[in-house]
């Protein structure tokens, strides 16, 4: 007989209640096998109730021996001296429930193990895909990636800074729909296709058209936004286009009014609906100008894209005279850390500087520093921006 919290007698434990207790998802396998003999005793089904691993002993005297199996695997034996003939059948039902509970717990553990393994592979793949940042003369670059949660830190946000043999830079920031290994593979497909096409000497409009065509041919279900530019470090000329990506922001040195570089263009993967040519524009970056590239996770923390974009502009503008490292960390702490963050966030800053100026010199980021970008930390040997 159970006793309630106030000391009064509680109703006897029923077989159904006992069975449900064995299926409590909060229990561990050890707790399940410990609970089973206690329930048999509490139901009054017998005495000398024990649970032993392995097969039943050959010399067990008056004890009944009931196997506990999970998905056909023998987990142990329930031993007890039955109180009556019906007690064995009732205890056997409880043993079957215990076995089913152990099987379910093992399945959950197996799934969690596989998910951890897949996540580890995806993280390793994304680490390998983060490109090292080699800065050309006359430009400083800083980039950070922050995942929405540690458990799901492999997202679809990506970037690339690729030196072309003719001296120009390919600049890319994008966001692929999806998470995990699939997203990492898709980001790799886009960046590698863009690199290959860039080496073919294609113009930006044709570059993006061919990339969309080739990537969607390999993966018809892919969907992504991409901001892409070809930058000439010597002249400061920036040729840029967008496939449905949020507009870049430009802060002119000495000009208090930031500029949104708005563009027309459908996301990658939508050419089968509307075959629209992406709009291509040009800007000349002067020394001291600051270009801000980002993914929607930076500006959609509270669900208001316009307000989020303005918050990003304001946060960068207040810090425009600081080093890029200080700007990017301060901005992310302000506009991302306190938001209702449901998406990954990537922020990339580029500042044109005088190639001969000693005031803002930097070194290329090393490969060993790239993994730090995943968690939004600045590597100890990263560029002094």
N, C-alpha and C positions, 0 to 999 in steps of 0.2 A: 504494500500500500504506500503510495506517495504521500508526502506532506507538502502543503502549500506554504507560501511565504509567511502567512499569519499563524502557522502551526496547526491548522485544521486539516483533517484528512482530505486528500484529493482523490478524484476518481481513479480507479485502477487504469494502468496503461493498457491500451487496446493493441491488438496485433497490427492494425492498420497504422496507428500512430508510430509504433516501433519501426515498421517498414519505412515510413517517411523519414524518420530520424536517420536511418542508414543512408539515405540518398541526399543528405544535406551537402551541398556543393562546397561548403566551407571546411568540410572534414578532409583530412589527409588520409592516405591508405592506412597508415599506422593507427590512426584514430578510429577508422572503420572497423578494423579487426579487433580493436580493444573494446569498442562499443557493443559488438555482437554478443559476446558472452554475458555482458552486464544486462542487456535487454532480455536474454533468455532467462536469466535468474529473476529479473524484476517481474516478468510475466508469470513466474511461478511454474515454468515448464520443467524445471529439474534442479538438481543440486550438483556441486562439484563441477561447475561449468568452467571450461578452459578452452583456449584456442591455441593450437600448436601448428607450427609451420611443417610442411612436408606431409607424408602419408600417415594414416592413423597407426598407433602402436599395435603390435600383434597381441599383447597381453593387456587388455583394457578392462577386464572384469565386467561389471554391470553397465559400464558406460556405453551410450550410443555414440557412434562416430559418423558425423555428417561432413562430406567434403564441401569446401568453399572454392568454387571455380569462377574464373573471369575470362570470358571468351575462350573457353576450353582449356585454359591454363590453370593447373591446380595451385591454389594459393595457400591452402592449409586445411586443417580439420577442426571442426567444432566437437568437443567432447563434453558429455554431461550424463548424469544419471537421470533418466526420464521420470517425471512425476506420475505419468499415466501413459496409456497407449496413444492418445491423441497428441500428446506433447511432442512426440518425434516428428509428426507431420507438420505441426505448427513451427517447430524449430527449423525444419528443413526449408520451409518457405522463407524464414528469416535469413538462413544461410544463402539461399538463392538471391535474395535482395542484396545481401552483402557482396556477393560475387558480381552482380550487375553494377553496383556502385563502384567497386574496384575497377571494373572494366571501363566505366565512363571516366573515372579519374585518370586512368592510364591513357585513354584517348585524348583527353584534354592536355595531359603532359606531353604527349607525342606531338600534338598540334603546336603547342607553345614552343617545343624544341625546334620543329621545322620552321616556324615563323622566325625564331631567333637566328637560325642558320641562313634563311633567305635574306633577312634584314642585314646580317653581317656581310653576305656576298654583295648585296646592293650598296652598302656603305663603302666596301672596298672598291667596287666599281666606280662609284661616284668620286671617291678620293682620287682614283687614277684619272678620271675625266677632268678634274679641275686643272686648267692649264696654268703653267708657271707664268707669272707676269714679268716680261722683260721690257723695261721702259726704253723707248727711243730717246735720243737727245731732244730736249725741249718739251718733254711731257712727263707729268707725274700721274700715277694711277694708284687707286686704292679700291679694294673690293672686299665685301663681307657677305657671308651667307648665314642666315639664322633660320633654323627649322622651327616649325610651329610647336613641336614637342620632341623630346629626346627619343621617345619610342617610335616616332615616325619621321626621323630626321632625313630620310632619303626622299626628296621631293623632285619636282620637275623643273625647278628654277635652274638656269644655266647661264654661263657667259663664256666668251672667248676673246682673246686678244692675240691676233696672229700676224706676224711680220711677213709681208709679201716681198719676194725678191726685188721688186722695183722700188722698194723703200717705203711703200705705204703700209698702213695697218688696217687689218680687218677687225672691226669692233662688233661684237654680238652680245646681246642680252635677250633672253627669252624665257618662256614658261610653257612647259608641256603639260597637258592634262594627264594626271595619274600620279602614282607613287611607286616606290620600291624599284625592283629590278627593271620592270617594264619602262618606267619613266627614265631611268638611267640609260637604258639602251636607246630609247628614242632621242634623248638629248645628244648622245654620241652620234647617232645617225645624222641629225641635223647639222651639228658642228663640223663633222668630218666631210659631209657633202658640201657645205659652204666653203670649207678650206680647199677642197679639190677643184670646185668650180672657179674659185678666186684665182687659183694658179693657172687656169685656162685663159685668164685675161678678159673675162666677161665684164660688161658694165653692170652696175648695181641692179637695174631693172631686170635685165636678163638673168643675172645671178640668182635673184630671188624667185623668178618664175621657174627657172630650171630646178632649183632646190625644191620648191613645192612639188613640182612634177615628179622628180625622182624619189623623194622621200615618201610621198603618198602612194607611189607605185609599189614600193616595198612594204608599206604599212598603210593600207587604206583607212584604218580606223584612227590614225594619228590626228591630233588637233593641238595646235600650239600657236602662241603669239611670239613674234620675233622682231626685235629692233636691230637693224644692221646698218653699218656705215663703213665707208672707205675713207681713211684719214691720211692726209699728206703732211708729215711732221714739219718739213722745211717751210712750206707756205702757210700751214695752218688751215688748209682747205678741208672741209668736212662735207662729204656727200653721204646722205643718209636716207633711209626708207624704213617703212614699218609694215609688218603683216599683223595688223590688229593689236599691236602692243601699246601700252600707255606711253604718252608723249615724253620725250626727253625734255629736261629743263636746262636752260642756259642762263648763267649768271655772268654778265659782262663785267669786266674789271672797271671800276669807277662808275658803273651804271646801277642805280638802286633798284631798277625795275627788272625782275627776272622775266625770262621769255619761255613760253611753252612752245616747243617745236611740234605743233600739231601736224598730223599726216593722215591721209586716207589710205586704207589698205585692209583687206580681209585677212583673218587669221589663216595660217598655213593649214591645209586640209579642207578648205572650203571652195576650192576652184571648181569642183564638180557642180556646185550650186550657181556660182557667178564667176565667170572668167574675167576678173577685174585686174587691170594692170596696177601694181603698187605705185603710189606717188613718190617721186624722188626729188629731194631738195638739196640745196647747198648753202653752207654758211662758212664764213671765214672766222676762225678762232684767233683772237689776238692774245698776246702774252698776258697772263693773269685771268683769262676767261675760264670759267668752271662749268663743265658739262656733267649733268646728273642723270644717270640711267638707273632704272629700278624695275622691279616686278610688282604686280598688283598687291602682293602681301604686305608691302611697305605702306600702302595708302588705303587699304580696305579693312583695317583693323576694327573699326567701328561700323562697318557696313556702308559708309558714305564715301564714295570715291572722290567726289569734288572736294569735300571737306578734308579728306585725307591727303589729297594732292596739295592743297593749300597749306596744310600743316607741315608737309615735307618741305615745301618752298620756304616757309617761314623759318623752319629749323635750320636749313642750310644757309639761308640768308644771314641769320644772326651769327653764324660761325664762318662766314666766307673768308675771313682774313686769317683763320687758323690753318694749321697743317691739314692735309687730307686725312691723315690718320685720326686726328682729333675730331675733325668734322664728321667722318663716317661713324665713329663710335658714339659720339655725342648725339647725332641725329637718330641712329637706331635705338639708343637708350630712351630717347624722348618720344619718338613717334611709333615705335614698335613694342618696346618692352611693356608699356602700360596699357596697351590696347587689348581688346578681346580677340586674341590672335588665333585664327583658324587656318592660316595659310603660311607657307614659307615666305621668307623675305630675302631679297637680294638687292644690294645697293652697290653701284659702281660709280666712282668719281674720276674724272679726268680733268687735269688742269694744264693748259699750255703755259710754258714758261720760257724764258730766254735761255737758249742752249748754253750760253757762256756764263749765265748767272751762277755764282757759287752759293746763293742764298737758299736754294730749294733743291739741292742735289740729292740723288737717291741711287739705290742699288737695286738690281733685279732681285725679285723675290725667289728664294731657293725652292727646290722641289720639296725639301723636308718641311717647309713652312706651309705647304698647301693645305694639309689636313686641318690646320688650325682655323682655316677659313670656314670650315663646316660649322663650327660652334661659335663663330663670331669673334674669336680671339685673335689679336694681332700677334704673329709669331715673334719670338725674341730677336730673330735676325731678319725681319721683314724690312722693306724699304722705309727709310725715314722720309715721310712725305710731308 
